[in-house]
């Protein structure tokens, strides 16, 4: 089989490595991919947002199956285009990808179908939003409606911070048209959990839970990023909580999307907060999370392509999806200064014997050398019998990788290690 994977980051590299395990896979093309995944896929310089370019390449190269991984092409209708050409895909069509593409849509969906989430208000008028901030309880959360590379969410501790967030999004257009509308919502407290799930629109199969580390600095300080590391499973996510989530969140969400005529097929990501009042949805993503994928897929024992095809063909209920009982830890190595300004173009050294455990997100090949080319450069993932061992092994991997300007958090997994002692 010949496959294309749309996207070019660490998440896509993790998906590609897992798909390669299927002996039926002859060739994988990454569009656009990056210089760090050239040993695992043929990288083709077509942007993930170039839907017509992707479709043209797929047709000319007789592609058998496509995996559309990032949010942008999903919301732009990449799956619609490929499926309409007769190419089976993993990923939701545009009318279902709106569950991430519009926070206003997803919040209204949860309200309509009684899916637990934070209380909220929606604003398209700047002055009305600022007036609301004057009386809203603090802290509060301000979100741009549309896609913003995972950075369109601001937790404001004070009214001044909340007003600044509203102005930044709605007036200064920091996230462009994504900020034409905003959601201002209640600040929830409790452990945060990421649960990715396979769904064919009828059956929901949750994957291993994980814990992301969003802040740039140790002890959860600094700016929000796309994620500085993950561990799986998340120790706060017990079997009892998982059962509640299936009954009150997962199945109701799939049923709600069906009722709205927006059947969701692909990977639906549930960002949850385990509050004193029970689990609540913070956000939905219409795709695999990044960097959660880098700890979840290494624990998948079933064949990924078989599972993906079962989703496409709506046969998920008849397909075994099995995960290891081991633990995984992924440490992200970034460019110093991320998520703001940073330098790139530094040579990377990744020893060949550990390359199977490294997922490259931001790199290019130039004159035979691998150079840094992004904020988040790579993720180093270790799988071990215990969380403690996985964390230790992940940092041992990091110690063997080098590039100038490298930065990483030194406490990935520390919060999870404390979970059992609270």
N, C-alpha and C positions, 0 to 999 in steps of 0.2 A: 504493500500500500504506500501511496505517496500522500504525505500530510502537509498542510500549512498551519503554522501557529502565528496568529496575528499578535504583535507586541514585541517588546524588546528589552524587558527588564529581568530581574531576578526571579520573579514569579514565572515568567515564560520559560526561563532556563530550567527551573524545577519541573515544570510540566513536560518539557522536552526530554529531560533525563528519564523521567518516569515512563513516557510513551515509548522510548527507545527499548525498553525491556521486552516489548512485544515482538516476537520474531517475524511477524507479518509486516512490520514496518520496514520499508526499504529505504525511504528517503524522507527527511523532514526539512521543510523550508521555513525559516523564521523571517517574518516581514514586520519590521526591518531587522530584528535581532540586534546583537551587538558583538563587538570584537572578541568578547570573552566566551562566546558560545559556539565559535566556529568549529570546534572539535566535535560538537554534538549535532549541528544543523548547518544547512547552507543558508547563509544570511543574504537577503535580497533587499536592496535599498529602495523599499517602498514604504512610505509612512503608514502607520496603523490607522490614520484618519483618511487615507486615500482609498475610499471604498471602490471607486471604478478601477483604480490601478490594481487593487487586490483581486477584484473579480476577473480582470483581463489576464493576470498572471495565473490564476487558478484554472481558467479555461485553457490557456495555451499550454499548460503543463500537465493537463489531465489529472488534476488533483482528486483523490478519492475521499478525503475527509478534511474538514477544517475545524480548528479550535480558535475561537475569537476570545482572547483573554482580557484585554483592558476595557474599561468603562466607555471611553470615547467612541470607539468603533461600534460597540454594541448599541449605544444610544443613537448613533448615526445610521443604524440599519444595515450593518455589514452582514449579519446573519440572514436578514431578509433577502439581500441581493444575491448571496451565494446559494441559499436554498431555492430561490426562484429560478436559478440557473441549473438546478438539479444536483448541487453539491451538498451532501449532508454535513451538518455543523453541530458543534457543541457550543451552546450559548443561547441566550434568549433573543427573540426578535425585538425590534425597537419598541413596540407597544407594551412589552413587559419590562424591558430595561429601564423604563421610566421610573420604576420603583427606586432606582438610585439616581436617575437623571433629574428628578425633581423631588426635593425634600418636602415641598408643599403637597405634592401628590401622595407621597408615602405617609405623611402625617395624617392627611385627610382619610386615607384608606384605613389606617389603624383606628381612627376615631369612628368611622362608619361601621366597622366590623368588630368593634370592642376588643381590639388587640392592645394589651397593656403597653403604654408608652408615657412619656412625660407630657404634662399639660403644656399647651403652646398657643401662640397667636401668630398669624401671618400678616405681613405688611408689604404693600407695594408703594406706599407713600412715605417718603423720608420723614416728614414732620409728624405724621401719625406714629411712626415707630419711635421717634425721639420722645414724644409725649408719653407713650406707654412706658418707656424706660424710667420715667420720673417716679412711677408708682410700683413698678415690678419688683418682686422680692429679689434680693441679691444673696449669693451669686446667681447669675443667669447665663444662658447659653445662646449665642447669636450665630445663626447658620445662613450662608448663602444658599439660595434655592437650588442652583444647578451645580454641575461638576466643577471642582476646583482642586484637582490633584490631591484630594484628601486634606487640603489645608483651609477649606472654607468654613471651619468651625472654630469659634472663639469663645472660650470660657472666661467670662468677665466677673471679676471679684467685686468690683465697685460700679456705681452708676457712671462714673467718669469713663471707666474702661468699656462699659457697655455702649455708651454714646459714641466713643471713639471707634468701636467695632462697627456700629451702624453706619457711621460716616464713611469709614474706610470701604465698606462693602457697597453701600448704595450711592454715595456721592462721588467718592474717588474711583469707584469701579475697579477695585483691586483685582477682582475675579471676572471682570468684563460683564457680559450680559447675564452670567450666572447670579449676579447680585441685584438684578432688577426687582426680585422679590426676596424677602428674608423670612426666616422662622425665628421667633424668640421663644425659647422654651425653658421650662422648669429645670433647675440643676438637680440632677439625681446623684445620690451617694450610694456607694457599695462597690464590691469587686466587679471589674469589667471582664467580660468573657466574649471571645469570638467563636462562633460556631458556623463553619462552612457546611453546606449541605448539597448533596446531589438531589435533583428533583426532575421528574419527567412530566410534571403538571398534575400527576395523580398520587404518586408515592414520594415521600420525603425520606431520605437517608442521611442523617447528620453524620458528619465526619468527626474525627477526634477534636475536642475543644482545644483552644489555645489562649495564651495571654500575650498581648502585644505590649510594647513599651514605646509610647508615642513621643515622649519628651526627649529633647536632644541631650540633656545632661543627666548625670547620675542622681539617684534619689528622686527621679521624676521632676527635675528642675529644667528650666530653659524653655525654648520654643517648641511648639508642636511640630512634629515631622511626619513623614510618611510611614515611620516605624523604624526603631533602632534595634529591634531584636524581638524574638518570640520564644516561648516554651510551650510544649504540649506533652500530655494533656494539662488543662488548667485545673489545679487542685480544688478550686472553689466550686467547680461544676460537678456536683454529685449526681448519682443516679436519680435521686428524688427530684432534684432541680431539673434534670434532663426530661423526666416524665412530665413535669408541669409545663416545660417549654414546648414539648411536642403537642400537648393537649390545648394549651392556651395561646401559643404563638406560631409554631411552625405550620401545623395543619391548617389553622384558621387563615394564615397568610396565603397559602396555596389556594385554599377554597375561595378566598376573597378575590384573588387575581382571576380565577376562573369565572367567578360571578360577574366580574367587570369586563369579561371578554378579552382578558390579557393573559392567557395561559403562559406560565413561566416554566421554561425548560432550560436546564443548565446548572450552574452553581449559584445558589442563593446564599448570601452571607448574612448572618444575623449578628449584629453588634448588640450585646446585651449588658444591662446593669442589674446586678443581683441586689435589689433594694430590700429594706426591711418589710416592704409590702409585697415582696415577690419579684421575680424577674420581669424586666421591662425592656422594650426595644429602644435602643439609642439610635440605631441606623440600620438600613438595609444596603447591601451592595449587590449588584447584579452579576458578580463574577468572583473568582478566587481572590482572596485578600493577599496583600503583599506587605509584610513578609510572612504572614501566617502560612501561606502555601509551602514555604521552605521548611516548616516543621511538620505540617500535616501530611504531605505527600510521601516523605520518607518513611512514614509509619503505615502507609497503605500497603497491605499485603496482596490484595486483589490486583488484577491487571487493569491499569487505568483506561486504556483504549476500550477494553470490553465494557467497562462501566459507562464510559462516555457514550458509546454506541447504544447501550441500553437506554440511556437518557433520551437520545435522539429518536430512537425507535419506540419509545414509551413502553419499555419492557423492564423497567427498573425493579418492579416487584418480584421478577423471576431471576434476578441477578444477585449473586453473593457479593457483598461489599465488606471486606474483612480488614481490620486494623490490628497492628501489633500491640502488645501490652507494654512495649518499651516507652521510654521518654526521649524527647528531642529538644535541643536548644539551638537556636540560630542567633549569632551575633553579627550585626551589620557593621561593616567597615565603611565609613563615609569619608568625604573630603572635609578637612577642617574648615569650619565656617558655615557648613550646611546647617539649617535650611536657608540661610541667607546667601551671602556672597562667598565664593570659594574659587581656588585655582584648580585647573585640571591640566592634563597632559603629562603626568608623571608616570614613569615606567613602573609596571606592576610585576612582582615576582610571586608566582603561585607554584610551589613545588608540584611536579606532575603526579606524585604518589598520593596527594590529597585532593586532586582536582575533582574527584567524584563527589566530594563533600562541600564543594564551593559553587555557589550560584552567582554568576556575574550579572550585575545590573547596569553599570555605567562604565563602558570601556570601548576603545577602538584599537584596531590594529594598524600600525603605520611602520613601514620599513622593517617588517618582521618583529616589531616590538608591540607588546600590549600596554596601552596607556590609559590612565584614568580619564573618564569623559562624563562625569556626573557627580551629583551630590552624594547619593547612596551608590557606592562602588560595587560592593559584593556582600554576600551573606555566607558565613561559614557555619555549617550545621553538623552537629554530632548526635548520634542515636546511641543510647546506652540503657542498661536495665533500670537505673534509677535516675531521678532528676539531678541529684547532686553530681553523679558521674557525667551526665550529659553536659552540664554546665562546665565542668572542669575540662572535658574533652573539647568542647567548642572553643574555649579560650586557648587551649593548646594549639588548635588549628590556626587561630588568629595570630598567635606568636610566630608561626612559620610563614606567614604572608607579609609581604612588605611593599610599601610604596610611600614616597614622600608625601607629607601632609595628611597621613592617615589618622583618623579619629574614630573611636568607638567607646560606647559606654562600658563600664567595668562591673556593672551590677545587674546584667540581664539574668533573670531567674531568681534574684535575691528575694523579691516579694513573694514569689511562689514557694520558695523554701520556708518562709515564715508562716505560710498559710496553715499548716498543720499544728503550729504552736500557739495560735491566737486563741 
